[in-house]
Amino acid sequence: MNSRRNFLKMSSMAGAAGIVTACGQTVSAPKVQAGPFDHLKNMMGGIEPISKAEHIARVEKAKRLMAENDIEAVYLESSTNLSYFTGMRWGQSERMQAAIIPQNGEVVYICPMFEEGRLRERIIMGNEVRGWEEHESPYKLVASILNDMGITSGKLAVGERTRFFLVDGIRKEVPHLDIVSADPVTAECRIIKSSTELALLQHATDITMEAYKACTKEIKLGMRGSEIGALSALALSKLGAKGYLGTMIGVVSSSPHGSIVEPELEEGMIVLMDGGCDVHNYTSDVSRTFVFGQHTDVQKRVWDLEKKAQAAGFAAAQIGAPMENIDIAARKIIVDAGYGPGYETPGLPHRTGHGIGLDMHEWGNAVLGNKRLLEPGMCFSIEPTVAIPGEFGVRLEDCCYMTEDGPNWFSNPSVAIDDPFGDN
């Protein structure tokens, strides 16, 4: 059967029973409908974040890489780089809050003076905080800190997400230093995941899959993508995580990242869901595509092609092979079926995959031209969309991690267009 009525059936509503008051009068109890996800259990129990010891080890590795690349210090703005190395999370604003890791010496934190107490609450390693008052220049403070570190020449590296006004302000105060990218340090540390990181990524994926299974059972005729997305956020919250599954319906699914247009769900429409959650800041990213009701032969043919392309990408992910091989293998399946070529649509309009970790998209893209060799600990998605403009799109996305023996999936790939979770 190609109908998924059991998978997508509407949840039943429980009636309310009558009650009797103390004076004997019978009244109706309020009609309270149980929440659709009240049965879900919090899955965050016993899940520990990255330890202080691991953060210290990361900083020591960074220092070794700094020495190898002749980098005197790394400047980390409030970003996932700051969190990765120091364990501190801090929102961005127009005021500088950062950390400097020198090749030799201890990490130094920078913040507005009135924020020092709040920052110290979050420190798990190091203890030196240098503050600046509102009328003072944080850029001059950076120059002073570097001078105190004995850094008067050489390279100062900045993370790739450091905002321009900060880099520009620092550059003007330290013209004697060569400001360079910190990628040889930050990317090289983050692209290889530890066993603890892999466990957090796995748990985030496990929660995401539970949310998918619960959420898709509540999809009903007439819903819009944003309504389904709201359901997913509620399901994830019941499971103990924050996240969202963006939902594209019908023709909107032909645009890989959706549209401002929100059609109402009708029988036979493609539903493409994409997203995840985070567990102690490590993210998941999973896409599923299915049909609400009966699928057509065309929808099934494209869905099966997408599954074949994803499997080809996975098979190409072998230790010692360049990352581009994943994209080449998946794209060949789609082009050989008459789509494309290249990024042309109908076909695959984007890279086949991206790295994942603290950021949903980070280093390690499966894309033509990426000659980086695959090695154990790398994590990335495999998601070769087949987009048919004006009609629909199909994307199956699962993330995997490299072991000594090759790739392993974090989530089991979708089985069939009418069995997206392998439970039919």
C-alpha positions in Angstrom: 0.0 0.0 0.0 1.3 3.5 -0.8 -1.1 5.2 1.6 0.2 6.2 4.9 -3.0 6.8 6.8 -1.6 5.0 9.9 1.5 7.2 9.8 -0.4 10.5 9.3 -3.8 9.8 10.9 -5.4 12.5 13.1 -5.0 12.1 16.8 -8.3 11.3 18.7 -9.8 13.7 21.2 -10.8 12.5 24.6 -14.2 13.5 26.0 -14.7 14.9 29.4 -16.6 13.1 32.2 -19.3 14.7 34.4 -18.6 15.5 38.1 -20.8 15.9 41.2 -20.5 18.9 43.5 -20.7 18.8 47.3 -24.4 19.8 47.2 -25.2 17.0 44.8 -25.5 19.1 41.7 -24.2 17.4 38.6 -22.1 19.7 36.3 -20.0 19.1 33.3 -16.2 19.1 33.8 -14.3 21.5 31.7 -13.4 20.0 28.3 -9.6 19.6 28.5 -7.8 18.1 25.5 -4.6 16.3 26.3 -1.6 17.8 24.6 -0.4 15.9 21.6 3.0 15.3 23.1 2.2 14.7 26.7 3.4 11.2 26.3 7.0 12.2 25.4 9.6 11.9 28.1 12.5 14.2 28.7 15.6 12.7 27.1 18.2 15.0 28.6 18.7 13.1 31.9 22.3 12.2 32.6 23.7 13.9 29.5 26.9 15.7 30.5 28.4 18.7 28.7 32.0 19.0 27.6 34.2 18.8 30.7 36.7 21.4 31.9 39.5 18.9 31.2 38.5 18.6 27.6 38.4 22.4 27.2 41.9 22.7 28.7 43.1 20.0 26.2 41.6 22.0 23.3 43.5 25.1 24.3 46.7 23.1 24.5 46.1 21.7 21.1 45.4 25.2 19.8 48.7 26.4 21.2 50.6 23.6 19.4 48.9 24.5 16.2 49.7 28.2 16.8 53.4 27.3 17.1 53.3 25.2 13.9 51.8 28.1 12.0 53.8 30.9 13.6 50.8 32.5 15.2 51.5 34.5 18.4 47.9 34.7 19.6 44.3 34.0 18.7 41.5 36.5 19.2 38.1 34.9 19.8 35.0 37.0 19.7 31.7 35.8 21.2 30.9 32.9 18.9 31.0 29.1 18.9 34.8 29.4 18.7 34.8 31.1 22.1 32.5 28.4 23.5 34.6 25.6 21.9 37.8 26.6 23.5 36.9 28.2 26.8 33.4 26.8 27.5 32.0 30.3 27.7 28.8 31.3 25.9 28.2 35.0 25.5 25.8 36.9 23.2 27.1 39.4 20.7 26.4 43.1 20.9 28.1 46.3 19.9 30.3 46.0 23.0 33.4 43.8 22.7 33.5 40.7 24.7 36.2 38.3 23.7 39.1 36.1 24.8 42.8 36.1 23.7 44.7 32.8 23.7 48.4 33.4 23.5 50.8 30.8 22.2 52.6 31.1 25.5 50.6 32.0 28.6 47.1 31.9 29.9 43.8 32.9 28.3 42.7 36.5 29.0 39.1 37.6 28.9 37.9 41.0 27.7 34.6 42.6 28.6 32.9 45.9 29.6 33.8 46.7 33.2 30.2 46.6 34.3 29.9 43.0 32.9 32.9 41.6 34.8 30.9 39.9 37.5 28.6 38.3 35.1 31.5 37.1 33.0 33.4 35.7 36.0 30.3 33.6 36.7 30.8 31.8 33.4 34.6 31.2 33.5 35.6 27.6 33.8 39.3 28.0 32.9 41.7 30.9 33.5 41.0 33.8 35.8 42.3 37.0 34.2 39.6 39.4 33.1 40.5 42.9 31.7 37.7 45.4 31.5 37.1 48.7 29.8 34.8 51.5 30.8 32.2 52.9 28.5 34.2 55.9 27.5 37.4 53.9 26.8 38.5 52.0 23.7 38.4 48.2 23.8 40.8 48.2 20.9 43.4 50.0 22.9 42.8 47.4 25.7 43.5 44.6 23.2 46.7 46.3 22.2 47.7 46.7 25.8 47.0 43.0 26.6 49.1 41.8 23.6 51.9 44.1 24.7 51.7 42.7 28.2 51.9 39.2 26.7 55.2 40.2 25.0 53.6 40.1 21.5 55.1 43.0 19.7 55.4 41.4 16.2 54.2 38.5 14.2 50.7 37.1 13.6 47.5 37.8 15.4 44.8 35.3 14.2 41.1 36.0 14.4 38.2 33.6 14.1 36.3 33.5 10.8 33.1 34.9 12.3 34.7 37.9 14.0 32.8 40.9 12.9 34.6 43.5 10.7 34.3 46.5 13.0 36.2 44.6 15.7 38.9 43.4 13.4 39.2 46.9 11.9 39.4 48.5 15.4 42.1 46.1 16.5 44.1 46.5 13.3 44.4 50.2 13.8 45.8 49.8 17.3 48.3 47.1 16.4 49.7 48.1 12.9 52.9 46.2 13.8 51.0 42.9 13.9 49.9 40.8 10.9 46.2 40.0 11.3 45.5 36.6 9.7 42.8 33.9 9.7 42.6 31.6 12.7 41.4 28.7 10.6 44.7 26.8 10.8 44.0 26.6 14.5 40.2 26.8 15.0 39.1 24.7 12.0 41.8 22.1 12.5 40.7 21.7 16.1 37.0 21.6 15.5 36.9 19.4 12.3 37.9 16.3 14.3 35.4 15.4 17.0 36.2 13.7 20.2 34.3 10.7 21.6 32.4 13.1 23.9 31.4 15.3 21.0 30.3 12.3 19.0 28.1 11.2 21.9 26.5 14.7 22.1 25.8 14.8 18.4 24.3 11.3 18.5 22.0 12.3 21.4 20.9 15.4 19.6 20.0 13.2 16.6 18.2 10.7 18.7 16.0 13.4 20.2 15.4 14.9 16.7 14.2 11.5 15.4 11.8 11.1 18.3 10.4 14.5 17.6 10.0 13.7 13.9 8.0 10.6 14.7 5.8 12.3 17.2 5.3 15.5 15.1 4.4 13.9 11.8 1.6 11.9 13.4 -0.1 15.3 14.2 0.0 16.6 10.6 -3.5 17.4 9.3 -5.1 18.7 6.1 -5.0 22.4 5.8 -1.9 23.0 7.9 0.8 25.3 6.8 4.5 24.7 7.1 4.9 27.2 10.0 2.2 25.4 11.9 3.9 22.0 11.5 7.2 23.7 12.5 5.6 25.0 15.6 4.5 21.5 16.4 8.0 20.3 16.0 9.4 22.9 18.4 6.8 21.8 21.0 7.7 18.1 20.6 11.4 18.9 20.9 10.8 20.9 24.1 8.8 18.0 25.6 11.9 15.9 24.9 14.1 18.4 26.7 15.7 20.2 23.8 15.4 23.4 21.9 15.0 23.2 18.1 12.8 23.4 15.1 12.0 21.4 12.0 11.3 23.8 9.1 8.6 22.5 6.9 8.1 23.1 3.1 4.9 21.9 1.5 4.1 21.1 -2.1 5.8 23.4 -4.7 7.6 25.2 -1.9 9.7 22.1 -1.4 11.3 22.7 -4.8 13.3 25.6 -3.2 15.9 24.0 -1.0 15.4 26.6 1.8 11.7 27.3 1.2 9.8 30.4 0.5 7.7 33.1 2.1 4.7 31.4 0.4 2.9 29.0 2.6 0.4 26.8 0.9 -2.1 24.8 2.9 -1.6 21.1 3.0 -3.7 19.0 0.6 -3.9 15.3 -0.2 -1.0 14.1 -2.3 1.4 17.0 -1.5 5.0 16.5 -0.8 6.1 17.5 2.8 9.8 18.2 3.2 11.0 18.8 6.8 14.5 19.9 7.8 16.2 20.8 11.0 17.2 19.6 14.4 18.0 20.5 18.0 21.0 21.1 20.2 22.3 19.1 23.2 24.7 21.0 25.3 25.3 23.2 22.2 26.0 20.4 19.8 23.5 20.3 16.9 21.6 17.7 14.8 20.4 18.2 11.2 18.0 15.8 9.6 15.7 16.1 6.6 12.8 13.9 5.7 10.5 14.0 2.7 7.2 12.1 2.4 3.8 12.5 0.8 0.6 13.4 2.8 -1.7 10.6 1.5 -1.1 8.7 -1.7 2.0 9.4 -3.7 2.2 9.5 -7.5 4.5 7.4 -9.6 6.5 10.6 -10.4 7.0 11.5 -6.7 8.1 7.9 -5.9 10.6 7.9 -8.9 12.2 11.1 -7.7 12.2 10.0 -4.1 13.9 6.7 -5.0 16.5 8.6 -7.1 17.3 10.8 -4.1 17.7 7.8 -1.8 20.1 6.2 -4.4 22.1 9.4 -4.6 22.4 9.7 -0.8 23.6 6.0 -0.6 26.2 6.7 -3.3 27.5 9.7 -1.3 27.8 7.5 1.8 29.6 4.8 -0.1 32.1 7.3 -1.4 33.0 8.6 2.1 36.1 6.5 2.8 39.1 7.1 4.9 41.8 8.8 2.9 39.5 9.9 0.1 38.9 13.6 -0.6 35.6 15.1 0.6 34.7 16.1 -2.9 34.2 12.4 -3.8 31.0 12.4 -1.8 29.5 15.2 -3.9 30.9 13.7 -7.1 29.3 10.3 -6.4 25.9 11.6 -5.4 25.7 14.1 -8.2 26.6 11.5 -10.8 23.5 9.4 -9.8 21.3 12.4 -10.3 22.9 13.6 -13.6 22.9 10.1 -15.0 19.1 10.0 -14.5 18.8 13.0 -16.8 18.9 15.9 -14.4 21.4 18.8 -14.2 24.1 18.9 -15.2 26.1 20.5 -12.5 24.0 22.7 -10.3 21.3 23.2 -12.9 17.7 22.4 -12.0 15.8 20.2 -12.3 18.6 18.6 -10.4 20.9 19.1 -7.4 21.4 22.9 -6.9 23.8 22.9 -3.9 26.6 20.9 -2.3 25.9 17.4 -1.1 26.9 18.0 2.5 28.3 20.2 5.2 30.3 19.7 8.4 28.4 19.7 11.7 29.2 20.3 15.4 28.6 23.3 17.5 27.3 25.0 14.4 24.8 23.3 12.2 27.0 24.2 9.3 30.7 24.2 9.9 34.0 23.0 8.4 34.0 19.9 6.2 31.8 20.5 3.2 31.1 17.7 0.8 31.6 19.8 -2.3 33.5 19.7 -5.6 37.0 21.1 -5.0 37.3 20.2 -1.4 40.5 18.0 -1.5 40.6 17.6 2.3 41.1 13.9 3.0 38.6 12.2 5.2 39.8 10.9 8.5 38.3 9.5 11.7 36.3 12.0 13.8 35.0 14.1 10.9 31.2 14.7 10.9 29.1 15.9 8.0 25.7 15.6 6.3 24.9 13.8 3.1 21.8 15.5 1.6 21.7 15.6 -2.3 18.4 17.4 -3.0 16.5 16.7 -6.2 14.7 20.0 -6.9 12.2 20.3 -9.7 11.2 24.0 -10.0 7.5 24.6 -10.1 6.7 21.1 -9.0 8.4 19.7 -5.8 11.7 18.8 -4.3 13.0 15.8 -2.4 15.8 15.9 0.2 16.9 13.1 2.5 19.5 14.4 4.9 21.4 12.3 7.5 24.7 13.1 9.2 27.5 10.6 9.6 30.8 10.4 11.3 34.0 8.8 10.1 35.6 5.9 11.9 38.8 3.9 11.1 36.6 1.5 9.1 34.6 4.2 7.2 31.4 6.2 7.8 28.6 5.5 10.3 25.2 7.2 10.3 24.0 9.2 13.3 20.4 8.5 12.1 19.1 5.6 10.1 18.3 6.8 6.5 14.7 7.0 5.4 13.4 3.7 4.1 10.8 4.5 1.5 8.5 7.4 0.5 5.7 5.8 2.5 8.0 4.6 5.3 10.2 7.6 6.2 11.2 6.2 9.6 11.4 2.5 9.0 8.4 1.7 11.2 5.8 0.7 8.6 
